[in-house]
Amino acid sequence: LFVAGSQLVAQDTLTFLQYNLLNYGNYTSYCTEENNPVEEKDGYIQTIIDYIQPDVFTVNEVSGSQAMHQHLLDAGVNAGSDKYRMANFIYQASPYLVNLLFYNHQKLALHSHVIAQSLIRDVDVYTLYYKSNDLSFGDTAFITCVVAHLKAGNGADEAQTRNQMAENTMAFLERFGPDENYLLSGDFNVYTSSEAAYQTFTQYPNSTLRFNDPIDQPGSWNNNSSYASVHTQSTHTSSGCASSGGMDDRFDFILMSNNLKFGAKHLRYVPGSYRAV
């Protein structure tokens, strides 16, 4: 994202990263400390953060334990540095598997955090503002990050639940403020762009609130090698703690509002900068 202020010197870029951490710190009968060790995941996260250098890092599927949240920040995201802060944790649905947001506090500050909807899982709404040189005069840019983890499953009932979560989220944003800089990220678990949940996000009746795919890649993504370059999913093919099946779906997304697409409110998407890493 390109940030533009009132003067040419007030320009910057922000990098945004979304990742499903697959039961981070969450131990069950099938996800144990032996087959799901956070220490190994911390090392992988350190490698990814060092490579991408995100200014905003949103994640799904983290244990509801706030001690585990702090561990993720200290041992994984920051890994000895002090670059990142973590947004406050709140929840309305079950805290079984939750979303979190980390941000580069040298560039950004957290303004607010609310819940959009709580069917199955919470959809979190984080508003950040840019630490402009003219901040003391009230000159800044706001960006609201909507983080969702929609219902999994390839059946009609699951697809209907995903759409209900999407509709609940959009109805909330209508009340929250339709004319904002919105990024919508998360594991949507959708199999095609024609699925109702995806259509709700991208064809919402209020055009101001509609979300756009930065790379404009609609289609039937499931098990389709034509979309291999945009597939975002667990790479595992064996069962156990990890999700099996291999990387043959486009599940994780980052979508943007019209304001970000067209640069209407001090920020705009940098064309060509979106990629599945």
C-alpha positions as CSV (number, residue, x, y, z in Angstrom):
1,L,0.0,0.0,0.0
2,F,1.2,3.5,-0.9
3,V,0.6,6.2,1.7
4,A,0.5,9.8,0.4
5,G,0.3,12.9,2.6
6,S,-0.3,16.5,1.7
7,Q,3.4,17.0,0.9
8,L,5.6,15.0,-1.4
9,V,8.0,14.2,1.4
10,A,5.1,12.5,3.3
11,Q,5.1,9.3,1.4
12,D,5.6,5.7,2.5
13,T,4.7,2.1,1.7
14,L,3.1,-0.5,3.9
15,T,3.4,-4.2,3.4
16,F,0.5,-6.5,4.5
17,L,0.8,-10.3,5.2
18,Q,-2.0,-12.8,6.0
19,Y,-1.3,-16.4,7.2
20,N,-3.3,-19.2,8.7
21,L,-1.0,-20.6,11.5
22,L,-2.8,-24.0,11.7
23,N,-3.6,-24.6,15.4
24,Y,-0.7,-22.5,16.7
25,G,-0.5,-23.4,20.4
26,N,-3.8,-25.3,20.3
27,Y,-3.5,-28.8,21.6
28,T,-6.1,-31.5,21.1
29,S,-6.2,-35.3,20.7
30,Y,-4.9,-35.0,17.2
31,C,-2.8,-31.8,17.6
32,T,-0.2,-32.4,20.3
33,E,3.0,-30.8,21.6
34,E,4.8,-33.6,19.7
35,N,3.3,-33.1,16.2
36,N,2.5,-29.4,16.6
37,P,5.4,-27.8,18.5
38,V,5.3,-24.0,18.7
39,E,9.0,-23.9,18.8
40,E,9.3,-25.2,15.3
41,K,6.6,-22.9,14.1
42,D,8.3,-19.9,15.8
43,G,11.4,-20.6,13.6
44,Y,9.4,-20.7,10.4
45,I,7.5,-17.5,11.4
46,Q,10.9,-15.8,12.0
47,T,12.1,-16.8,8.5
48,I,8.9,-15.5,6.9
49,I,8.8,-12.2,8.8
50,D,12.5,-11.6,8.0
51,Y,11.8,-12.2,4.3
52,I,8.6,-10.3,3.9
53,Q,9.1,-7.5,6.5
54,P,5.4,-6.9,6.9
55,D,4.1,-3.7,8.5
56,V,0.8,-5.5,9.3
57,F,0.6,-9.3,9.9
58,T,-2.8,-10.9,10.4
59,V,-3.2,-14.5,11.4
60,N,-5.9,-17.1,11.9
61,E,-6.0,-20.3,14.0
62,V,-4.2,-19.3,17.2
63,S,-5.0,-20.7,20.6
64,G,-7.2,-18.6,22.7
65,S,-4.6,-18.5,25.5
66,Q,-3.2,-14.9,25.9
67,A,0.0,-16.4,27.2
68,M,0.4,-18.2,23.9
69,H,-0.4,-14.9,22.1
70,Q,2.5,-13.2,24.0
71,H,4.7,-16.2,23.2
72,L,3.9,-15.8,19.5
73,L,4.8,-12.1,19.6
74,D,8.0,-12.6,21.5
75,A,9.4,-15.8,20.1
76,G,7.9,-15.7,16.6
77,V,7.0,-12.3,15.3
78,N,9.5,-10.1,17.1
79,A,12.1,-12.8,17.7
80,G,14.3,-10.6,19.9
81,S,13.4,-7.3,18.2
82,D,10.9,-4.6,19.3
83,K,9.5,-3.8,15.9
84,Y,6.0,-5.2,16.4
85,R,3.1,-4.7,18.7
86,M,0.0,-6.9,19.1
87,A,-3.5,-5.6,19.0
88,N,-5.6,-6.2,22.1
89,F,-7.4,-9.5,22.3
90,I,-11.2,-9.5,22.5
91,Y,-13.7,-12.2,21.6
92,Q,-17.5,-12.9,21.5
93,A,-17.5,-16.4,19.9
94,S,-15.6,-19.3,21.4
95,P,-11.9,-18.5,22.0
96,Y,-11.0,-22.0,20.6
97,L,-9.2,-20.7,17.5
98,V,-8.8,-16.9,17.1
99,N,-7.5,-14.2,14.8
100,L,-4.7,-11.8,15.8
101,L,-3.1,-8.7,14.3
102,F,0.5,-7.5,14.7
103,Y,1.7,-4.2,13.4
104,N,5.0,-2.2,13.0
105,H,4.6,0.4,15.7
106,Q,7.4,2.5,14.1
107,K,4.9,3.3,11.3
108,L,1.4,2.5,12.7
109,A,-0.7,2.8,15.9
110,L,-3.9,0.9,16.8
111,H,-7.0,3.1,17.0
112,S,-9.7,0.5,17.8
113,H,-10.6,-3.2,17.7
114,V,-14.2,-4.4,17.6
115,I,-16.0,-7.6,16.6
116,A,-18.1,-7.6,13.4
117,Q,-19.9,-10.9,13.8
118,S,-19.5,-14.0,16.0
119,L,-21.3,-16.8,14.1
120,I,-19.0,-19.9,14.3
121,R,-15.9,-17.6,14.8
122,D,-15.3,-13.9,15.4
123,V,-14.6,-11.6,12.5
124,D,-12.2,-8.9,13.9
125,V,-12.2,-5.3,12.8
126,Y,-8.9,-3.5,13.6
127,T,-8.5,0.2,12.7
128,L,-4.9,1.5,12.5
129,Y,-3.5,4.9,11.7
130,Y,-0.3,6.0,10.1
131,K,2.3,7.9,12.3
132,S,2.6,10.8,10.0
133,N,5.1,13.6,10.6
134,D,2.1,15.9,10.8
135,L,0.3,13.7,13.3
136,S,0.2,16.4,16.0
137,F,-1.8,18.6,13.5
138,G,-4.3,15.8,12.9
139,D,-2.9,14.8,9.5
140,T,-2.9,11.0,9.1
141,A,-4.4,8.1,7.2
142,F,-6.5,5.4,8.7
143,I,-6.8,1.8,7.5
144,T,-9.3,-0.8,8.8
145,C,-8.2,-4.4,8.6
146,V,-11.1,-6.9,8.7
147,V,-9.8,-10.4,9.6
148,A,-12.0,-13.4,8.9
149,H,-11.8,-17.2,9.2
150,L,-14.9,-18.6,7.5
151,K,-16.4,-22.0,8.0
152,A,-14.5,-24.9,6.4
153,G,-16.0,-27.7,4.4
154,N,-17.1,-28.3,0.8
155,G,-20.8,-29.0,1.4
156,A,-23.8,-26.9,0.8
157,D,-24.4,-26.3,4.5
158,E,-20.9,-25.1,5.1
159,A,-21.1,-22.8,2.0
160,Q,-24.3,-21.4,3.4
161,T,-22.7,-20.7,6.8
162,R,-19.8,-19.0,5.1
163,N,-22.2,-16.7,3.3
164,Q,-24.0,-15.9,6.5
165,M,-20.8,-14.9,8.1
166,A,-19.9,-12.8,5.1
167,E,-23.4,-11.1,5.1
168,N,-23.1,-10.4,8.9
169,T,-19.7,-8.8,8.3
170,M,-20.8,-6.6,5.5
171,A,-23.9,-5.5,7.4
172,F,-21.6,-4.5,10.3
173,L,-19.3,-2.5,8.0
174,E,-22.3,-0.7,6.6
175,R,-23.0,0.6,10.2
176,F,-19.3,1.0,11.1
177,G,-18.5,3.3,8.1
178,P,-18.9,2.4,4.5
179,D,-16.5,5.1,3.2
180,E,-13.3,3.8,4.8
181,N,-10.0,2.3,3.7
182,Y,-10.8,-1.5,4.2
183,L,-8.6,-4.5,3.8
184,L,-10.3,-7.8,4.2
185,S,-8.0,-10.8,4.8
186,G,-8.2,-14.3,6.1
187,D,-8.9,-17.9,5.3
188,F,-12.2,-17.8,3.5
189,N,-12.4,-21.6,2.7
190,V,-14.1,-20.8,-0.6
191,Y,-13.7,-23.1,-3.6
192,T,-14.8,-20.8,-6.5
193,S,-15.4,-17.1,-7.0
194,S,-19.0,-18.0,-7.7
195,E,-19.6,-19.1,-4.2
196,A,-22.1,-17.0,-2.3
197,A,-19.7,-15.7,0.4
198,Y,-17.2,-14.5,-2.2
199,Q,-20.0,-12.9,-4.2
200,T,-21.2,-11.1,-1.0
201,F,-17.8,-9.6,-0.5
202,T,-17.2,-8.6,-4.1
203,Q,-20.7,-7.8,-5.4
204,Y,-22.2,-6.2,-2.3
205,P,-25.2,-3.9,-3.2
206,N,-23.5,-0.8,-1.7
207,S,-20.8,-0.3,-4.3
208,T,-18.7,1.8,-1.9
209,L,-18.2,-1.2,0.4
210,R,-17.5,-3.8,-2.3
211,F,-14.2,-5.6,-2.1
212,N,-11.8,-6.1,-5.0
213,D,-9.3,-8.8,-5.7
214,P,-6.0,-7.0,-6.3
215,I,-4.9,-9.6,-8.9
216,D,-8.4,-10.0,-10.5
217,Q,-8.2,-13.8,-10.6
218,P,-11.8,-15.1,-10.3
219,G,-12.5,-18.8,-11.2
220,S,-12.8,-22.3,-10.0
221,W,-9.6,-22.5,-8.0
222,N,-10.1,-25.9,-6.4
223,N,-7.7,-28.5,-7.8
224,N,-7.0,-26.4,-10.9
225,S,-3.4,-26.1,-11.9
226,S,-4.2,-23.0,-13.9
227,Y,-4.4,-21.2,-10.6
228,A,-1.3,-22.8,-9.0
229,S,0.5,-19.5,-8.7
230,V,-2.3,-18.0,-6.5
231,H,-3.1,-21.1,-4.4
232,T,-2.7,-20.4,-0.6
233,Q,-3.2,-23.4,1.6
234,S,-1.4,-25.9,3.8
235,T,1.1,-27.8,1.7
236,H,0.7,-31.0,3.7
237,T,-0.5,-34.2,2.1
238,S,-0.5,-36.4,5.2
239,S,-3.1,-36.3,7.9
240,G,-2.5,-35.6,11.6
241,C,-2.5,-32.1,13.1
242,A,-1.9,-30.4,9.8
243,S,-4.6,-30.0,7.2
244,S,-4.0,-32.6,4.5
245,G,-4.8,-32.6,0.9
246,G,-2.0,-30.5,-0.5
247,M,-1.9,-27.0,-1.8
248,D,-4.7,-27.1,-4.4
249,D,-7.0,-24.3,-3.2
250,R,-7.0,-20.5,-3.0
251,F,-8.2,-20.2,0.6
252,D,-6.3,-17.2,2.0
253,F,-7.1,-13.8,0.5
254,I,-6.4,-10.1,0.9
255,L,-9.2,-8.0,-0.7
256,M,-9.3,-4.2,-0.8
257,S,-12.1,-1.6,-0.8
258,N,-12.6,0.8,-3.7
259,N,-11.0,3.6,-1.6
260,L,-7.7,1.6,-1.6
261,K,-8.0,0.6,-5.2
262,F,-8.5,4.2,-6.4
263,G,-6.5,6.0,-3.6
264,A,-9.5,8.1,-2.5
265,K,-8.4,8.5,1.2
266,H,-4.6,9.0,1.4
267,L,-3.7,5.3,0.7
268,R,-3.8,3.3,-2.5
269,Y,-2.8,-0.2,-3.6
270,V,0.5,-0.5,-5.5
271,P,-0.3,-2.3,-8.7
272,G,1.5,-5.6,-9.1
273,S,2.5,-5.8,-5.5
274,Y,0.1,-8.7,-4.5
275,R,1.6,-12.2,-4.5
276,A,1.1,-15.6,-2.9
277,V,4.5,-16.2,-1.3
